């Protein structure tokens, strides 16, 4: 998720069984209830947020938190280990190099699709993507939310 996202809505990714890795940007403050409910194939969650985002009920429901790796800023490791729902993860690692989103190709351009699969933009720049109307999009195979 881009760093412009401050909240992940309730059930935003619920039942996304093809979702394997999640990158949470550094501006996310809150994750709505059941946001990742039944995303049973998630194996890694990376959060750039220094302060663990507040989780509403059931955010990681049905995610195997004993096998899913959680990567957080190194200086925030203890905070995540004590935060509601984040504390359920058994494999928590601190990142010293920071976490980077890999949504764009080497040229910095990306193809953008609507959630129903229609191509919205071809070889779009970051500015073009950020200018999209509110909604859910697929950018180079990754789901993003523009608020």
DASUL-V369134 format. One line per field, one symbol per residue. phi: phi as a letter, one per 20 degrees, with the letter a starting at -180 (. if undefined). Layout:
phi=???
This chain:
phi=.ffffdbefglgcgmefefdccddffefdccfglgdgmefdfdbcdceffeggfdffmgdgmeffedfeddcggfdgffffdegmffffeddcedeenddfdfefgendbeccffenffecdlfegffffeffgqdcddlndecddd
